[in-house]
Amino acid sequence: MTTVNAAAYDAATQDLDPPLAVVDLEAFDVNARDLTRRARDVPIRVASKSVRCRSLLEHALAMPGYAGVLCYSLPEALWLHRCGVSDDLVVAYPTVDHAALRALASDDAARTAITIMVDSTDHLDAVDAALGAAHPDIRVALELDASWRPAPRLHIGTRRSPVFRPRSAQVLASRIADRRGFRLVGMMAYEGQIAGVPDGGRGPSARLVRWVQRRSAAELAQRRGETVAAVRRVADLEFVNGGGTGSIESTVADPSVTEIAAGSGLLGPGLFDSYTRFTPEPAAVFALPVVRRPSRDLATVFAGGYIASGPAKPSRLPTPVAPAGLALLAAEGAGEVQTPVKGAAARRLRLGDRVWFRHAKAGELAERFPEYHLVRGSRIERTVPTYRGEEKSFG
């Protein structure tokens, strides 16, 4: 992990009271350029759930190599479209939100800009139930399950779409093409077992992860290519989306993919420290104030229980990064209203001092703070609202 520049952040925010969150724009830009280097001229669609800040989405989209947003809900896509963030928005997860579907159907510009995800005719039925059978054309994308299933009953990866084989994708594509009010324009496949699983380390488990990812990538490249070809016999696809920050190299090697989804790599959260293929800068950090000294070797900061989603284990906890040498207590972890830290540096902390942390995941930090202070060097360039600061909650 690259060292967090806590001294610069302290100087930039010296007149502000913590808790507060900072995004280092220089680190963000370094990460953004590295993502495009890894993508090798394949456009990157920004995954909004990993950012959740309109200003940062716009900042990324203004950089070369970035085009469009991968949203996580239809209400979010409608809002981003109204705000002028992008006219190319794909909703990565199926929706059954009747109010949002009605809003989409009633807005010609939004219907041109927004694509929703489906993986069965049940999703088409849900749209018809919300809008009636005579609704205008809704743009849809078909999701292929990208997990690896090397043997019966063995599933490695995220459990997403029931569409797994080229034949089932072609059948669904044909049913979409035959349904009034729908237009199939894209495909998506998210290889979570590669993109979301760190492959660093030297032990047996790390070697197993790398072996699984190599085998999975090879299997998926063949299956996805065959599936895209089968679906293209039915529909003229505008895009085939794949990947994630952690799988860019293997995803761009698949010639059937036309764009990459990535977002976490822009902010470089804690879970992305252990990949062999890339090392992002830690661009997003937050500061908490010391409010107690329960003993000579402990300091307690206010709040801190910002636990990341996923399986409940230590990797989902925030990590204290400055002053160096601090650690959480195994018995308490990060608490809702207080978080004790230990280590030699704890002896030097006094009430009101700051401890800087990194969140385990990227976008979820924005659910905890209403604003981000965007810093260059030791000054705040501007302060911008997160989704929460704009009173938006989509998850």
N, C-alpha and C positions, 0 to 999 in steps of 0.2 A: 504494500500500500504506500502511495506517495504521502508524505507528511502533510498534515493539515496546517495551513498558515494561520494559526490561532492568534499570533501577535498582530497580524494585519487586520484580522476580523475584530479583535478587541479594540484596535485603534479606530476602525471604521464605525463601530457601533458604541463608542464610549459614552455617548449621551443618551443611550437607550437602555431601558430596563429589560433584562431577561425575565422569562423565557422569550427567545427570539430565534428566528431562522434566517440563515444566510445562504445565498447561491453565488458562488464565485464564477463570474462571467468568463474570466480567462480560462478557468478549468473547464467550464461548460463548452466553450468554443473549441478547446483542444480535443475534448471528447467527441464533439460533433464532427470535426475534421477526421478523426481517427475512424469513426463509423463509416464515413464515405470512402475512406481509403480501403477499408476492409470490404466494402460493398462493391468495389471495382466497377463503378459507373452504373450499377443497378440502382434505380431510385429508391430512396428510403421514405416510407410512409410513417409518420411519427405516431407512436402509440400513446394516446392521450392519458391513459390511466397511469402511466409512469411519469407524468409531468404534472397534470392537474393545475396548471397555471396558464392562463390565456396569454400573458405577455411572453412567457418562455416558449409556448407553442409557436407564437408568431416569430419569435427570435430564431428558432430552429428552421422554420419554413422559409425564412428569408435567406438562408445559407444555401450555397450550391449543393445539389445532390438530394435535396429534400422536396417532396411533393405529396400533399394530401395528409389526411389524419385518419388514424385507425381509432375510432371511438369505442367506448365500452357501454354506452346506452343510447337509445334513440333520442330521449330528451336532451342529452348532452350534445348530440350531433345537430339537433335543431337549434339549440342555443348558440353553438359555435358558428353555425351558418348565419344566423341572424346578426351575430357580431362581426361577420366578415372575416373570420379567421381563415376559412378555406371554402372553396366551392367543389371540393372533392373529399367527401367524408364517407368512410365505410364503417358501419356498426359491426363490431367483431362478434357480438353475441346476439342470439335471437331475441326478439322482443314480443311480449304479449301485452304491451302497454296501449290500451285502446285510445286514451286521450292523445298520446304522442302519435299514434298511427293516423288519427283523424287530422291532427295538425299537419302531418306530412302530406296527406292526400289533398288537403285544401290549399297547399302552397306550391304552385307550379315550379318556382325557382328551387325550392327545397327538394322536390321530387327529382329534379334534374341533377342535383348535387349529392344526394344521400343515397347510399346503398345499404340495405339491411341484409342480415345473414339468415340463411335457412339451412336445415339439414334433413327435412322431411316435409311431406305434404301437410302434416299437421300445422306447420308454421304458416302455410298458405291459408289453411282453414281459419287460423287465428286472425289473420289479416282480413279475410272476408267477413268474419264475425264482427270485427270492429267497424268495417266500412260498408258492408253490404257487397253483394256480388258484382255490382256495376261500378266499382271504383276505378279511377284512372290508373294507368300503369305505374307500378311500384318496382323500382330497381332492386334486384336481389342478387346475392352471391351465395354460392353453394360451398359448404365447408366439408372438406375431406378430413377424416380422422388420421392424424399423422403419427400416432403411437406405433410402437414396435410390438408385434405379436409373433415371436419366434416359435411358439409352440402352443397347442391348445391350452386354454385357461391361463396363459401367461401374457399379461398386459403390462407393458413398460411405457409409461408416459401419461399425459393427462387424459382424462375420460371426457371426451367432448362429443364429437359427431357419431351417429350410427352409420354413416357412410364411410366405408373402408376400402371397398374394391372398385376398380374401374367400372365394372358392369353395374353395380348399384348406383354409382354416380351418374352414369349415362341414363339409367332408368329414371332417376329423379329429375335430371335435366330435361328429359322428354316430357315428363309430367308438368314441369314448370312451363315449358314451351307451349303446352296444350291448354294451359289455364289462362283464361281471360284476366287481364289486369296485372300481369306480372311480366317482367323482362329480365332474363338471366344475363348478367353482364360480367360476372367475376367468379373466381374461386379463391379459397383460402385453405391453408394447412399450417397449423402451428406445431412445430416439433419441440414440445416442451421438455422432452427427455434429453434434448441436446441444448436447447437455448436456455433452459432454466436450471440446469444441474451443473455445478462447478466440477471441473475435471482436473484440478490441481492436486498435488500431493504425490507421495512416493509409496504409500502402503498398498496392500492388496486391494482395498476397496477403491482407491483412486485408479489403479490399473484396470479394475473391472469396469468402472465408469467409462474410461476411455475406450475400452474394447466394445462395450455396449453402444456407445455413441458412434463409433466407426461403422459397426454392423448396421445400426439403425439408419444412419445417413445413407448408406449404400442401398438398403432395401427401399427407403422412402424415395430416393431419386428415381429408381425404376418405376415404383408404383405410382408416384405422383405424375411422372411423365406420361405413363400409359393412361392415367385417369384424365389428365388434361386433354390428351389427344381424343379420348372417347367423348368427353363433354363438348369439345370443339366441333365434333360431327353434328352436334345438335344446336349449339349456340355460338355466336361470334363473341368470344370473351374479350373484354377490354383489359382485364388484369388477372394475374395469378399471384396472390400474395403468400409469402412464406417467411419463416424465420423467427427472429427475435434477436436481441443483442448478443446472446451467447452462442448463436449458431450461424452467424453470417457467412463464415467461410464455406461451410458445407452447403448452405442454402443457395448461395450465388453460383456454386458449381453445378447446380441443377438448371439446365437450359430451359426448362418449362416455366421457371419462375420469372416474372416480369418486375417484381418489386419486393422490397424487404420491409418487414415491420420491425421497428426498434424504438425504444424510448428510455429504458433504464440506463443504457450506456451513456446518455447525455449527463446524468446526475451522478453516476458512479456510486451507488449505495454499497453497504457492507457486504451483501451477499455476492457481489461481483468481484471480490478481492481474490478469489481462488480459481481463476480460469487460466489456462496455459496460453490461450490464443490472443489475449489482449489484457491490458491493465488500465482501466479507466482512472482518471483523476477523481478524487472525492470532491465533487463540486457543491454538494448540498450538506450543510451541517447545522446543528442547532446548539444554543447555549442555554444552560440552566444555572440558576444562582445557588450558591451554598447557603443553606438556612439553618443548619445544625452542625455541631461537633460532638457527637455522642461519645467519642473517646479520642485518645491521642492519634490513633491510626485510622480513624474513620471520619469522613465528611459526608453530610447528607444534603443533596440538592432537592430543590422543589420540583414536583411532578416527575415526568420521565417515563411513565409506563406506556410508551408508544410501541406496542408490540406489533410486528408485521404479520400479515396473513400467511396461511400455510400451516404445515404441521407444527404443533406446539413443541418447540425444542429451543435450546439456547441460541441457535443461529438466528432466531427471529427477534432477539432482543437488541435494543440499541447498544452501541459500543462507545464507551468514553475514549476520546482520542487526545484530549489536551486539557490539563497538563499530561505529559506522557507518563505512562506507568500506572495509570488507574485501572481498576477492574470493578465489575459488579460483584455483589455478594451472592453466592450460589443459593443461599437460603431465602433471599428476598428478591433478587433480580431487579427489574425496573418497576417501580410502584406507581399507582395512580396519582398519589399526592406527594410521595417522597421516594427518593432513590439514594441509598447509601453507596458510597464508593470507597474502595480501600487501595492501599499501595503507598509507597514512600512519599509520593507527591501529595497524598491526602494530609500528611502532617503539616504541610506548608499552607494549606488552604485556610482562609478565614471567611467569616460571614460576609456575604455579598460578592465573593469571588465567583468567577465563572468556570464552569466545566463544559467543554465542547464535546458533542456526541455526533455520531453518524447513525442514521436509521438503517435498518437492515434492507428495506426495499425503497424504491424511488418515490413513486407518486403518493404513497400513503402518508408521507410527512406533511403534505399539503392539507390533509384532513385535520391536522393538529394545530396549524397556524393560519391565521387569516391573511397574513402577508409574508412575502419574502423580501429581504433586503438584498438587492443585486449589487454585488461588490466587485470593484476592480482595484487590485492592490489594497491600499489601506483607506479607501473612500467608498462611500455608498453612491453608486451611479444613479439609482432610483429605487423606490420602494413600490412594489406591485402587489395587488391582491391575488391570492390563490382562489381556487374554486370556492373554498369555504368563505373567504373574504368577500366574494361576490354573492354570498348567500345561495350558493348552488351546491346541491348534494345529489349525486347521481348513482350512488352505490349503496 
